[in-house]
Amino acid sequence: MRIKTIEKLCCPFDKKDLKLDIFTKDINLNILEGILTCAYCKRKYPIVHGVPIMSPDEYRQMELEQPIIEKWKLEHGLSDMQLVPKN
């Protein structure tokens, strides 16, 4: 994913802007791994192999997304990270 792409994306839940945290890039500076976070609703959307996973809550496959988040927590020293905020 190119960094300029973030300017065109918004949270699918509430249509607010997203914050980008980059974990890895390729030699052309394209984003390979990272997290998009909605500052408003606190939902997190992983970027895996350059593809942002931005499905609405009812279509998200947490059992596939959570292992990626757990790996990143270990590799990047992240604190407790929830993909969908607790009610």
Backbone as JSON, one array per atom type, in Angstrom:
{
  "sequence": "MRIKTIEKLCCPFDKKDLKLDIFTKDINLNILEGILTCAYCKRKYPIVHGVPIMSPDEYRQMELEQPIIEKWKLEHGLSDMQLVPKN",
  "N": [[0.85, -1.16, 0.0], [0.57, 2.17, -0.83], [1.74, 5.14, 0.78], [0.3, 7.46, 0.23], [-2.21, 6.47, -0.21], [-3.58, 6.35, 2.19], [-4.79, 8.8, 2.51], [-7.13, 8.55, 1.14], [-8.67, 6.76, 2.46], [-11.12, 5.83, 4.96], [-12.65, 5.22, 8.15], [-14.66, 2.35, 8.06], [-16.76, 2.06, 9.8], [-17.59, 4.53, 11.04], [-16.87, 6.48, 9.26], [-14.77, 8.27, 9.75], [-11.48, 9.89, 9.83], [-8.36, 8.08, 9.55], [-5.56, 6.98, 11.48], [-2.2, 6.2, 10.77], [0.04, 3.63, 11.54], [3.12, 2.44, 10.83], [4.73, -0.64, 10.33], [6.4, -2.3, 8.71], [8.13, -1.73, 5.6], [8.59, -1.95, 2.02], [11.36, -1.94, -0.37], [10.69, 0.14, -2.02], [9.39, 1.84, -0.42], [6.72, 1.28, 0.03], [3.96, 0.38, 2.09], [4.04, -2.55, 3.93], [3.29, -3.87, 6.3], [1.21, -2.84, 8.94], [-0.87, -0.7, 11.0], [-4.07, 0.7, 10.85], [-5.83, 3.14, 12.54], [-8.84, 4.28, 13.9], [-9.38, 7.34, 15.24], [-11.68, 8.2, 16.42], [-13.62, 6.06, 16.97], [-11.91, 4.11, 17.83], [-11.4, 1.69, 16.55], [-9.31, -0.77, 15.02], [-7.48, -1.51, 12.11], [-5.73, -3.93, 10.47], [-2.86, -3.87, 8.28], [-1.84, -6.08, 5.97], [0.58, -7.71, 4.16], [0.61, -5.51, 2.49], [-2.06, -4.92, 2.1], [-4.89, -3.32, 3.32], [-7.04, -4.48, 5.83], [-10.22, -3.97, 6.06], [-12.9, -4.6, 6.81], [-16.39, -4.27, 7.69], [-17.55, -4.61, 11.12], [-19.31, -6.86, 11.42], [-18.46, -8.58, 9.44], [-15.84, -9.1, 9.88], [-13.1, -11.3, 10.45], [-12.09, -12.25, 13.19], [-10.61, -14.36, 14.24], [-8.67, -14.76, 12.34], [-7.42, -12.28, 12.13], [-6.49, -11.64, 14.73], [-4.18, -13.29, 15.46], [-2.19, -12.05, 13.91], [-2.08, -9.51, 15.05], [-1.22, -10.24, 17.62], [1.34, -11.2, 17.05], [2.57, -8.8, 16.15], [2.41, -7.33, 18.51], [4.3, -8.59, 20.09], [6.66, -8.33, 18.51], [6.94, -5.54, 18.2], [6.66, -4.44, 20.66], [4.16, -3.55, 21.59], [1.44, -2.36, 23.57], [-1.53, -3.68, 25.16], [-3.72, -4.4, 22.6], [-6.7, -3.94, 21.07], [-8.78, -4.99, 18.45], [-11.43, -4.28, 17.95], [-13.23, -1.94, 19.81], [-14.1, -2.48, 23.25], [-17.4, -2.69, 24.53]],
  "CA": [[0.0, 0.0, 0.0], [1.32, 3.43, -0.86], [1.4, 6.03, 1.88], [-0.73, 8.41, -0.22], [-3.51, 5.81, -0.19], [-4.24, 6.64, 3.47], [-5.6, 10.0, 2.35], [-8.4, 8.18, 0.52], [-9.37, 5.78, 3.29], [-11.77, 6.28, 6.19], [-13.18, 4.12, 8.96], [-15.94, 1.88, 7.5], [-17.79, 2.1, 10.83], [-18.13, 5.87, 11.26], [-16.41, 7.36, 8.16], [-13.79, 9.25, 10.26], [-10.11, 9.72, 9.36], [-7.58, 7.03, 10.17], [-4.15, 7.22, 11.79], [-1.39, 5.11, 10.24], [1.27, 3.2, 12.19], [3.81, 1.57, 9.88], [5.65, -1.6, 10.94], [7.41, -2.65, 7.72], [7.99, -1.21, 4.24], [9.48, -2.58, 1.04], [12.44, -1.05, -0.8], [10.07, 1.3, -2.68], [8.7, 2.54, 0.67], [5.31, 0.9, 0.14], [3.68, -0.21, 3.4], [3.75, -3.98, 3.9], [2.58, -4.19, 7.52], [0.92, -1.69, 9.78], [-2.21, -0.62, 11.61], [-4.87, 1.91, 10.67], [-6.64, 3.3, 13.75], [-9.81, 5.37, 13.91], [-9.26, 8.1, 16.49], [-13.02, 8.44, 16.97], [-14.23, 4.86, 17.55], [-10.8, 3.29, 18.33], [-11.24, 0.43, 15.83], [-8.01, -0.93, 14.38], [-7.53, -2.3, 10.89], [-4.36, -4.29, 10.11], [-2.39, -3.9, 6.9], [-1.12, -7.34, 5.85], [1.13, -7.86, 2.8], [0.26, -4.31, 1.72], [-3.51, -4.82, 1.91], [-5.62, -3.0, 4.55], [-8.22, -5.33, 6.09], [-11.14, -2.96, 6.6], [-14.28, -5.07, 6.75], [-17.26, -3.88, 8.82], [-17.47, -5.54, 12.25], [-20.05, -8.12, 11.25], [-17.78, -9.42, 8.45], [-14.44, -9.3, 10.27], [-12.75, -12.64, 10.91], [-11.15, -11.98, 14.27], [-9.71, -15.5, 14.44], [-7.58, -14.6, 11.39], [-6.74, -11.01, 12.39], [-5.89, -11.56, 16.06], [-2.8, -13.79, 15.5], [-1.31, -11.04, 13.32], [-1.94, -8.48, 16.07], [-0.4, -10.8, 18.69], [2.72, -11.2, 16.53], [3.05, -7.42, 16.17], [2.57, -6.91, 19.9], [5.58, -9.13, 20.54], [7.76, -7.79, 17.71], [7.05, -4.1, 18.28], [6.48, -4.0, 22.05], [2.9, -2.82, 21.72], [0.62, -2.71, 24.73], [-2.79, -4.36, 24.83], [-4.31, -3.82, 21.41], [-7.97, -4.54, 20.7], [-9.2, -4.62, 17.1], [-12.73, -3.62, 18.09], [-13.33, -1.5, 21.2], [-15.08, -3.16, 24.11], [-18.54, -1.82, 24.87]],
  "C": [[0.9, 1.23, 0.0], [0.84, 4.34, 0.26], [0.3, 7.02, 1.47], [-2.13, 7.79, -0.2], [-4.28, 6.13, 1.08], [-5.14, 7.86, 3.36], [-6.99, 9.7, 1.78], [-9.23, 7.22, 1.35], [-10.03, 6.45, 4.49], [-12.29, 5.04, 6.92], [-14.51, 3.66, 8.36], [-17.08, 1.94, 8.51], [-18.42, 3.49, 10.94], [-17.64, 6.92, 10.26], [-15.44, 8.45, 8.61], [-12.4, 8.93, 9.7], [-9.39, 8.65, 10.17], [-6.14, 7.48, 10.41], [-3.37, 5.98, 11.34], [-0.17, 4.88, 11.11], [1.91, 2.16, 11.28], [4.76, 0.67, 10.64], [6.75, -2.0, 9.97], [7.06, -2.05, 6.36], [8.87, -2.02, 3.31], [10.53, -1.56, 0.58], [11.93, 0.18, -1.54], [9.26, 2.15, -1.71], [7.19, 2.32, 0.68], [5.11, 0.18, 1.48], [3.33, -1.68, 3.22], [2.93, -4.4, 5.11], [2.38, -2.93, 8.34], [-0.5, -1.77, 10.33], [-2.82, 0.73, 11.26], [-5.8, 1.99, 11.88], [-7.57, 4.49, 13.58], [-9.72, 6.06, 15.27], [-10.61, 8.28, 17.18], [-13.57, 7.2, 17.68], [-13.2, 3.87, 18.09], [-10.69, 1.92, 17.66], [-9.88, 0.42, 15.14], [-8.16, -1.88, 13.19], [-6.1, -2.64, 10.47], [-4.11, -4.15, 8.61], [-1.49, -5.12, 6.81], [-0.7, -7.52, 4.39], [0.68, -6.7, 1.91], [-1.22, -4.07, 1.52], [-4.19, -4.47, 3.24], [-6.86, -3.88, 4.67], [-9.22, -4.44, 6.82], [-12.61, -3.38, 6.47], [-15.09, -4.49, 7.91], [-17.24, -4.97, 9.89], [-18.13, -6.88, 11.99], [-19.4, -9.06, 10.25], [-16.32, -9.67, 8.79], [-14.23, -10.72, 10.78], [-11.65, -12.5, 11.96], [-10.17, -13.13, 14.49], [-8.54, -15.48, 13.45], [-6.75, -13.34, 11.68], [-5.96, -11.01, 13.7], [-4.48, -12.15, 16.12], [-1.79, -12.8, 14.91], [-1.04, -9.95, 14.36], [-1.04, -8.98, 17.2], [1.07, -10.83, 18.28], [3.31, -9.8, 16.6], [3.26, -6.91, 17.59], [3.92, -7.37, 20.43], [6.75, -8.45, 19.83], [8.0, -6.3, 17.95], [6.8, -3.54, 19.69], [5.22, -3.18, 22.26], [2.16, -3.27, 22.97], [-0.64, -3.41, 24.25], [-3.48, -3.66, 23.67], [-5.58, -4.6, 21.04], [-8.36, -4.08, 19.3], [-10.51, -3.85, 17.12], [-12.88, -3.19, 19.54], [-14.39, -2.28, 21.97], [-16.18, -2.19, 24.47], [-18.56, -1.44, 26.3]]
}
